[in-house]
Protein backbone atom coordinates (compact mmCIF):
# COMPACT_ATOMS: atom_id res chain seq x y z
CA UNK A 1 0.00 0.00 0.00
CA UNK A 2 1.31 3.44 -0.88
CA UNK A 3 0.77 6.85 0.66
CA UNK A 4 -1.97 8.80 -1.15
CA UNK A 5 -0.17 12.11 -0.43
CA UNK A 6 3.34 11.14 -1.58
CA UNK A 7 2.32 9.03 -4.59
CA UNK A 8 -0.45 8.86 -7.16
CA UNK A 9 -2.26 6.17 -5.17
CA UNK A 10 -6.04 6.70 -5.29
CA UNK A 11 -8.21 5.60 -2.41
CA UNK A 12 -11.98 5.62 -1.99
CA UNK A 13 -11.63 7.02 1.52
CA UNK A 14 -10.93 10.50 2.83
CA UNK A 15 -7.27 10.90 3.59
CA UNK A 16 -5.62 13.84 5.28
CA UNK A 17 -2.02 14.41 6.20
CA UNK A 18 -1.17 15.42 9.76
CA UNK A 19 -0.59 19.00 8.55
CA UNK A 20 -4.06 19.08 6.98
CA UNK A 21 -5.59 17.99 10.28
CA UNK A 22 -3.59 20.48 12.37
CA UNK A 23 -4.58 23.40 10.12
CA UNK A 24 -8.32 22.66 9.78
CA UNK A 25 -10.67 22.81 12.77
CA UNK A 26 -13.49 21.10 10.81
CA UNK A 27 -11.32 18.05 10.14
CA UNK A 28 -10.38 17.92 13.82
CA UNK A 29 -14.08 18.02 14.75
CA UNK A 30 -14.85 15.23 12.29
CA UNK A 31 -12.08 13.02 13.70
CA UNK A 32 -13.24 13.73 17.27
CA UNK A 33 -16.81 12.84 16.27
CA UNK A 34 -15.70 9.55 14.70
CA UNK A 35 -13.62 8.67 17.75
CA UNK A 36 -16.59 9.38 20.04
CA UNK A 37 -18.87 7.22 17.86
CA UNK A 38 -16.33 4.38 18.04
CA UNK A 39 -16.10 4.71 21.84
CA UNK A 40 -19.91 4.62 22.16
CA UNK A 41 -20.09 1.55 19.90
CA UNK A 42 -17.54 -0.29 22.03
CA UNK A 43 -19.50 0.57 25.21
CA UNK A 44 -22.76 -0.60 23.60
CA UNK A 45 -21.13 -3.87 22.53
CA UNK A 46 -19.93 -4.47 26.11
CA UNK A 47 -23.46 -3.87 27.42
CA UNK A 48 -24.83 -6.26 24.78
CA UNK A 49 -22.44 -9.00 25.87
CA UNK A 50 -23.55 -8.50 29.47
CA UNK A 51 -27.34 -8.04 28.93
CA UNK A 52 -27.81 -10.04 25.68
CA UNK A 53 -30.00 -7.16 24.46
CA UNK A 54 -29.25 -3.99 22.51
CA UNK A 55 -29.61 -0.57 24.13
CA UNK A 56 -33.09 -0.04 22.67
CA UNK A 57 -34.37 -3.43 23.85
CA UNK A 58 -35.95 -3.60 27.30
CA UNK A 59 -37.79 -6.92 27.29
CA UNK A 60 -38.81 -9.72 24.92
CA UNK A 61 -41.42 -12.38 25.47
CA UNK A 62 -43.35 -15.09 23.64
CA UNK A 63 -46.57 -16.99 24.14
CA UNK A 64 -46.81 -20.27 22.21
CA UNK A 65 -50.23 -21.49 21.09
CA UNK A 66 -50.96 -24.76 19.21
CA UNK A 67 -50.34 -23.39 15.69
CA UNK A 68 -49.45 -19.81 16.47
CA UNK A 69 -47.24 -17.68 18.64
CA UNK A 70 -47.46 -14.12 19.92
CA UNK A 71 -44.18 -12.24 20.36
CA UNK A 72 -43.81 -9.14 22.54
CA UNK A 73 -40.98 -6.60 22.23
CA UNK A 74 -40.75 -3.69 24.67
CA UNK A 75 -38.39 -1.09 23.23
CA UNK A 76 -37.33 2.55 23.65
CA UNK A 77 -35.01 4.99 21.85
CA UNK A 78 -31.99 4.23 24.05
CA UNK A 79 -32.34 2.90 27.58
CA UNK A 80 -28.97 4.26 28.73
CA UNK A 81 -29.01 7.70 27.09
CA UNK A 82 -32.66 8.76 27.01
CA UNK A 83 -34.09 6.27 29.55
CA UNK A 84 -37.68 5.37 28.56
CA UNK A 85 -38.14 8.08 25.92
CA UNK A 86 -39.83 6.64 22.82
CA UNK A 87 -41.26 3.68 24.73
CA UNK A 88 -43.22 1.25 22.54
CA UNK A 89 -44.65 -2.23 22.72
CA UNK A 90 -44.55 -4.26 19.53
CA UNK A 91 -46.78 -7.32 19.26
CA UNK A 92 -46.14 -9.84 16.49
CA UNK A 93 -48.68 -12.50 15.51
CA UNK A 94 -47.02 -15.53 13.92
CA UNK A 95 -48.21 -18.81 12.41
CA UNK A 96 -46.26 -22.05 12.28
CA UNK A 97 -44.53 -22.72 8.98
CA UNK A 98 -45.34 -25.74 6.78
CA UNK A 99 -42.72 -27.92 8.45
CA UNK A 100 -44.00 -27.03 11.91
CA UNK A 101 -40.51 -26.07 13.07
CA UNK A 102 -40.49 -22.29 13.01
CA UNK A 103 -42.91 -19.38 12.90
CA UNK A 104 -43.70 -16.84 10.19
CA UNK A 105 -44.72 -13.34 11.24
CA UNK A 106 -48.12 -12.46 9.78
CA UNK A 107 -49.20 -9.24 11.54
CA UNK A 108 -47.76 -6.78 13.99
CA UNK A 109 -49.10 -3.96 16.10
CA UNK A 110 -47.28 -1.09 17.75
CA UNK A 111 -48.33 0.77 20.85
CA UNK A 112 -46.44 4.02 21.52
CA UNK A 113 -46.21 6.03 24.69
CA UNK A 114 -47.00 9.67 23.92
C-alpha positions in Angstrom: 0.0 0.0 0.0 1.3 3.4 -0.9 0.8 6.9 0.7 -2.0 8.8 -1.1 -0.2 12.1 -0.4 3.3 11.1 -1.6 2.3 9.0 -4.6 -0.4 8.9 -7.2 -2.3 6.2 -5.2 -6.0 6.7 -5.3 -8.2 5.6 -2.4 -12.0 5.6 -2.0 -11.6 7.0 1.5 -10.9 10.5 2.8 -7.3 10.9 3.6 -5.6 13.8 5.3 -2.0 14.4 6.2 -1.2 15.4 9.8 -0.6 19.0 8.6 -4.1 19.1 7.0 -5.6 18.0 10.3 -3.6 20.5 12.4 -4.6 23.4 10.1 -8.3 22.7 9.8 -10.7 22.8 12.8 -13.5 21.1 10.8 -11.3 18.1 10.1 -10.4 17.9 13.8 -14.1 18.0 14.7 -14.9 15.2 12.3 -12.1 13.0 13.7 -13.2 13.7 17.3 -16.8 12.8 16.3 -15.7 9.5 14.7 -13.6 8.7 17.8 -16.6 9.4 20.0 -18.9 7.2 17.9 -16.3 4.4 18.0 -16.1 4.7 21.8 -19.9 4.6 22.2 -20.1 1.5 19.9 -17.5 -0.3 22.0 -19.5 0.6 25.2 -22.8 -0.6 23.6 -21.1 -3.9 22.5 -19.9 -4.5 26.1 -23.5 -3.9 27.4 -24.8 -6.3 24.8 -22.4 -9.0 25.9 -23.6 -8.5 29.5 -27.3 -8.0 28.9 -27.8 -10.0 25.7 -30.0 -7.2 24.5 -29.3 -4.0 22.5 -29.6 -0.6 24.1 -33.1 0.0 22.7 -34.4 -3.4 23.8 -36.0 -3.6 27.3 -37.8 -6.9 27.3 -38.8 -9.7 24.9 -41.4 -12.4 25.5 -43.4 -15.1 23.6 -46.6 -17.0 24.1 -46.8 -20.3 22.2 -50.2 -21.5 21.1 -51.0 -24.8 19.2 -50.3 -23.4 15.7 -49.5 -19.8 16.5 -47.2 -17.7 18.6 -47.5 -14.1 19.9 -44.2 -12.2 20.4 -43.8 -9.1 22.5 -41.0 -6.6 22.2 -40.7 -3.7 24.7 -38.4 -1.1 23.2 -37.3 2.5 23.6 -35.0 5.0 21.8 -32.0 4.2 24.0 -32.3 2.9 27.6 -29.0 4.3 28.7 -29.0 7.7 27.1 -32.7 8.8 27.0 -34.1 6.3 29.5 -37.7 5.4 28.6 -38.1 8.1 25.9 -39.8 6.6 22.8 -41.3 3.7 24.7 -43.2 1.3 22.5 -44.6 -2.2 22.7 -44.5 -4.3 19.5 -46.8 -7.3 19.3 -46.1 -9.8 16.5 -48.7 -12.5 15.5 -47.0 -15.5 13.9 -48.2 -18.8 12.4 -46.3 -22.1 12.3 -44.5 -22.7 9.0 -45.3 -25.7 6.8 -42.7 -27.9 8.5 -44.0 -27.0 11.9 -40.5 -26.1 13.1 -40.5 -22.3 13.0 -42.9 -19.4 12.9 -43.7 -16.8 10.2 -44.7 -13.3 11.2 -48.1 -12.5 9.8 -49.2 -9.2 11.5 -47.8 -6.8 14.0 -49.1 -4.0 16.1 -47.3 -1.1 17.8 -48.3 0.8 20.9 -46.4 4.0 21.5 -46.2 6.0 24.7 -47.0 9.7 23.9 
